[in-house]
Amino acid sequence: MAKRFVLNETSYHGKGAVKEIPGEIARRGFTKCFVCSDPDLVRFGVSKKVTDLLDEAAIPYALYSDIKANPTIQNVQNGVAAFKAAGADCIIAIGGGSSMDTAKAIGIIIENPEFSDVVSLEGVAPTKKKCVPIIAVPTTAGTAAEVTINYVITDAEKNRKMVCVDVNDIPVLAVVDPDMMSTMPRGLTAATGMDALTHAIEGYITAGAWELSDMFHIKAIEIIAKSLRGAVENTDEGREGMALGQYIAGMGFSNVGLGIVHSMAHPLGALYDTPHGIANAIILPTVMAYNAPATGEKYRDIAKAMGVAGVDAMTLDEARAAAVAAVKKLAEDVGIPADLKEIVKEEDLDFLSQSAFDDACRPGNPRATSVEEIKALYKALL
């Protein structure tokens, strides 16, 4: 069976990469930009690093910032109306997953108006046209939404996240500039970094993994393991490493899927507004241990990439335990909570477990699971 791989047509990497944006806009013939960025990034002047460049180049733009941390159907629909009113012909998404996911949904609906209810975009929607051209500028080193064909929108009425997968939503241009990430606070750096590690590990062991995706994921694990502690301390080397590592992880998982770490994290974001990276980081070691019997030798590779010494001399069980322990230690070192006690209410476990089982990421898990087994995993974290 043929395997598909989808990536950006163009990406820029490294300090000062955002300076390439005006030239790309001119080369592509865009006349007005619709800038999507969350209100905090606007308030603290992060978005201004890009809009100042547009001002200097006399490129017209409209700013849209009605975006929640877990963007909702209403955020998207308001954005569609604002895009139409602006008369723009491209989108610049500045931010983390929330800004880029909102931009993707807006861009898809503008070109495929039959999906304007947003709900019909869930899963693999049969859109026919490519979305409005998106220039994606990440300000967090985690989601890699700038290089993926995925986006997540919250259905606030039903307290659930909708995972949308669509090759038509991938940004035409990714601009991965570590300077745009330098103002991220310590906690957000840790959470988004662990999100990136989750992408790399789940992508490496997912049911759809193959040689091409493995190449990206194992390198991403190695870079993230070496870089995240430094990024949390705001070193240049750490920031640069995480900017690259999270992007490489996105190149892989976007094309092969994830697993039940994400399935279990999504309902926590929908029900409690838990930051996605925090949820993934807390859940990851427990699910890694659960999945270990279905992963062959891959945890040995993960342990090596995480920098564990003497892995070749270990038994398979020892290597698997070493991989889980290395992930736990990294999470602990960057200040991630060890459990879900402060987040999950026991009376919500049935809803959370069913939501996780129904999540679009669950079929990619390397080990077949059930609602009851997922509930047991949540309980183990309380």
C-alpha positions in Angstrom: 0.0 0.0 0.0 1.3 3.5 -0.9 2.3 5.7 2.0 1.6 9.5 1.8 3.9 12.2 3.2 2.9 15.9 3.2 5.2 18.8 4.2 5.3 22.6 3.8 6.3 23.7 0.3 8.8 26.2 2.0 10.1 26.7 5.5 12.7 29.1 7.0 14.6 28.3 10.2 16.9 30.2 12.5 17.3 33.5 14.2 15.9 36.4 12.2 13.9 34.1 9.9 10.8 36.4 10.3 12.6 39.0 8.2 11.9 36.8 5.2 8.1 37.3 5.5 7.7 40.6 3.6 9.7 39.2 0.7 7.7 36.0 0.5 4.5 38.0 0.6 5.7 40.1 -2.3 6.9 37.1 -4.3 3.6 35.3 -3.8 1.6 38.4 -4.9 -0.4 38.7 -1.7 -2.0 42.2 -1.2 -3.5 42.1 2.3 -2.8 39.9 5.3 -5.2 38.6 7.9 -3.0 38.3 11.1 -4.3 35.7 13.5 -2.7 35.9 17.0 -3.9 35.3 20.5 -4.6 38.3 22.8 -1.7 37.7 25.1 0.8 37.7 22.3 -0.7 41.0 21.1 -0.7 42.5 24.6 2.9 41.6 25.3 4.2 42.8 21.9 5.2 39.4 20.5 2.9 39.7 17.4 4.4 43.2 16.9 7.7 41.6 15.9 6.0 40.5 12.7 3.5 43.3 12.2 6.3 45.9 12.5 7.9 44.2 9.5 4.6 44.5 7.6 4.4 48.2 8.5 8.0 48.8 7.3 7.2 47.1 4.0 3.8 49.0 3.7 1.9 45.7 3.5 -1.7 46.2 4.6 -3.1 43.8 7.3 -6.0 43.3 9.7 -5.4 41.8 13.1 -7.7 39.1 14.6 -7.2 38.0 18.2 -10.5 36.6 19.3 -8.8 33.3 20.1 -9.0 31.2 23.2 -6.2 28.9 24.5 -8.4 26.0 23.4 -10.0 27.7 20.4 -13.8 27.2 20.0 -16.2 26.9 17.1 -17.3 30.5 17.9 -13.7 31.7 17.6 -13.5 30.2 14.1 -16.9 31.5 12.9 -16.1 35.0 14.2 -12.8 34.8 12.4 -14.4 33.8 9.1 -16.6 36.9 9.3 -13.6 39.1 10.2 -11.6 37.6 7.3 -14.4 38.4 4.8 -14.8 41.9 6.2 -11.0 42.5 5.9 -10.8 41.7 2.2 -7.5 39.8 2.8 -6.0 37.2 0.5 -3.6 35.4 2.9 -3.3 34.6 6.6 -0.4 35.1 8.9 -0.8 32.9 12.0 1.4 34.0 14.9 1.4 31.9 18.1 1.1 28.4 19.3 -1.4 25.7 18.4 -4.4 27.9 19.3 -3.6 30.7 16.7 -2.5 28.3 14.0 -5.5 25.9 14.5 -7.9 28.8 14.3 -6.2 30.1 11.2 -6.4 26.7 9.5 -10.1 26.3 10.2 -10.8 29.9 9.0 -8.8 29.3 5.9 -10.5 26.0 5.1 -14.0 27.4 5.5 -13.3 30.5 3.4 -12.4 28.2 0.5 -14.9 25.5 1.4 -18.0 27.3 2.7 -20.1 24.2 2.9 -18.1 23.4 6.1 -19.1 26.7 7.8 -20.7 24.9 10.8 -17.1 23.9 11.8 -18.4 20.6 13.3 -18.4 18.9 9.9 -14.7 19.4 9.7 -14.0 16.8 12.4 -12.1 13.8 11.4 -11.0 13.6 7.8 -13.3 16.1 6.1 -13.8 15.8 2.3 -12.8 19.4 1.5 -12.1 20.0 -2.2 -10.0 23.3 -2.2 -6.8 24.3 -0.5 -7.3 26.7 2.3 -6.4 30.4 2.1 -2.6 30.5 2.0 -1.2 30.5 5.5 2.2 31.8 6.7 2.7 30.2 10.1 5.0 31.7 12.7 5.3 29.6 15.8 5.9 31.3 19.2 6.0 28.1 21.1 8.2 25.0 20.6 5.6 22.3 20.9 2.6 21.9 18.6 4.4 22.0 15.3 1.1 23.1 13.8 3.1 25.1 11.2 4.0 21.8 9.5 1.1 19.5 10.2 -2.2 18.7 8.4 -4.0 18.6 11.8 -5.9 21.1 13.9 -8.0 20.9 17.0 -11.2 23.0 17.7 -13.2 22.8 20.9 -17.0 22.2 20.8 -17.8 24.2 24.0 -21.4 23.0 24.1 -20.4 19.3 24.2 -17.1 19.8 26.2 -15.1 18.0 23.6 -12.2 18.6 21.3 -12.6 17.9 17.6 -9.5 16.6 15.9 -9.5 17.6 12.2 -7.1 16.1 9.6 -6.9 17.7 6.2 -4.1 17.9 3.7 -5.7 21.1 2.4 -4.9 23.0 5.6 -1.1 22.8 5.7 0.6 26.3 5.7 2.3 27.1 2.5 5.1 28.8 4.5 6.5 28.0 7.9 8.8 30.5 9.6 10.5 28.9 12.6 12.4 31.7 14.4 13.7 30.9 17.9 13.7 34.7 18.6 9.9 34.5 18.5 10.0 32.0 21.3 12.4 33.8 23.6 9.7 35.5 25.7 7.9 32.3 26.5 7.7 31.9 30.3 9.4 29.0 31.9 6.2 26.9 32.6 4.9 27.3 29.0 8.3 26.4 27.6 8.3 23.2 29.7 4.7 22.3 28.8 5.1 22.9 25.0 8.4 21.1 25.0 7.0 18.0 26.6 4.1 18.2 24.0 6.8 18.1 21.3 8.4 15.1 23.0 5.0 13.4 23.2 4.6 13.9 19.4 8.0 12.4 18.7 7.5 9.3 21.0 3.9 8.6 20.0 4.7 9.1 16.4 7.6 6.7 16.7 5.5 3.9 18.1 2.2 4.6 16.5 0.6 1.9 14.3 1.2 3.8 11.2 4.9 4.4 11.7 7.4 3.5 9.0 11.0 4.1 8.1 10.6 7.7 6.8 8.6 8.8 9.8 10.9 6.9 12.2 13.9 8.9 10.8 12.2 12.2 11.9 10.9 11.0 15.2 14.1 9.5 16.6 16.1 12.6 15.7 13.4 14.8 17.3 13.6 12.8 20.5 17.4 13.2 20.6 17.3 17.0 20.0 14.4 17.6 22.5 16.1 15.5 25.2 19.3 17.6 24.7 17.6 20.9 24.4 14.5 21.2 26.6 16.3 21.8 30.0 18.3 24.6 28.4 15.2 26.1 26.7 13.5 26.3 30.1 16.5 28.2 31.4 16.2 30.4 28.3 19.6 29.6 26.8 20.1 30.3 23.1 21.2 26.8 22.4 18.1 25.4 24.2 15.7 27.7 22.3 17.3 26.9 18.9 17.3 23.2 19.6 13.7 23.1 20.6 12.6 25.2 17.7 14.1 22.6 15.4 13.2 19.5 17.4 9.6 20.3 17.6 9.4 21.0 13.9 11.0 17.7 13.0 8.6 15.9 15.3 5.8 17.6 13.4 7.1 16.5 10.1 6.7 12.9 11.2 3.6 12.6 13.4 1.4 14.7 11.0 1.8 11.9 8.5 1.4 8.8 10.6 -0.7 9.8 13.6 -0.4 9.6 17.4 -1.9 7.5 20.2 -3.9 7.5 23.4 -1.7 10.0 25.3 -3.3 12.6 23.0 -6.6 10.9 23.2 -6.6 11.2 27.0 -5.2 14.8 27.0 -7.8 16.2 24.6 -10.8 15.8 26.9 -8.9 17.4 29.8 -8.4 20.5 27.7 -12.1 20.5 26.6 -13.6 19.9 30.1 -11.1 21.7 32.4 -9.2 23.9 30.0 -6.0 22.1 31.0 -3.0 23.3 28.8 -2.4 20.6 26.2 1.3 20.3 26.9 0.8 19.8 30.6 -1.8 17.1 30.1 0.4 15.2 27.6 3.5 15.5 29.8 1.7 14.1 32.9 0.1 11.2 31.0 3.0 10.2 28.8 5.1 8.0 31.1 2.1 6.1 32.4 0.9 5.4 28.8 4.4 4.5 27.7 4.6 1.8 30.4 1.1 0.5 29.3 2.1 0.4 25.6 5.5 -1.1 26.1 4.6 -4.7 25.3 3.4 -3.6 21.8 6.5 -1.7 20.8 9.1 -4.3 20.0 12.7 -2.8 20.3 11.6 0.8 19.8 11.9 1.8 23.5 15.6 0.8 23.3 16.0 3.3 20.6 14.1 5.9 22.6 16.3 5.3 25.7 19.4 5.8 23.5 18.0 9.0 22.0 17.2 10.3 25.5 20.8 9.8 26.4 20.6 6.7 28.6 24.0 5.0 29.0 24.5 1.3 28.5 21.3 0.6 26.7 22.7 -2.1 24.4 23.6 -4.3 27.4 20.1 -4.1 28.9 17.4 -6.7 28.5 14.4 -5.6 26.6 12.4 -5.0 29.8 15.2 -3.0 31.3 15.5 -0.9 28.2 11.8 -0.2 28.2 11.9 0.8 31.8 14.9 3.0 31.2 13.0 4.9 28.4 10.0 5.5 30.7 12.3 6.6 33.5 14.2 9.0 31.2 11.0 10.7 30.2 9.8 10.9 33.8 13.1 12.5 34.8 13.0 15.1 32.0 9.4 16.0 33.0 10.4 16.3 36.7 13.5 18.4 35.8 11.4 21.0 33.9 8.7 21.2 36.6 5.8 19.2 35.2 3.4 17.9 37.9 3.6 14.1 38.5 -0.1 13.4 38.5 -3.6 14.6 37.6 -4.8 15.0 41.2 -5.2 18.8 40.9 -7.0 18.5 37.5 -9.4 15.5 37.2 -12.5 15.0 39.2 -13.3 11.3 39.8 -17.0 11.8 38.9 -15.9 12.8 35.4 -13.9 9.6 34.7 -16.6 7.9 32.7 -17.0 10.9 30.5 -13.3 11.4 30.1 -12.7 7.7 29.3 -15.4 7.5 26.7 -14.2 10.8 25.1 -10.7 9.5 25.0 -11.8 6.2 23.4 -13.8 8.1 20.8 -10.9 10.5 20.0 -9.4 10.4 16.5 -5.9 9.7 17.8 -6.9 6.4 19.6 -6.8 4.1 16.6 -3.1 4.9 16.1 -2.2 3.6 19.5 0.2 0.6 19.1 -1.7 -1.4 21.7 -5.4 -2.1 21.3 -7.3 -0.6 24.2 -10.8 -0.2 25.7 -12.8 2.4 27.6 -12.2 0.5 30.8 -8.5 0.3 30.3 -8.3 4.0 29.6 -10.3 4.7 32.7 -7.8 2.6 34.7 -4.9 4.7 33.2 -6.7 7.9 34.4 -7.2 6.4 37.8 -3.5 5.5 38.1 -2.7 9.2 37.7 -5.0 10.3 40.5 
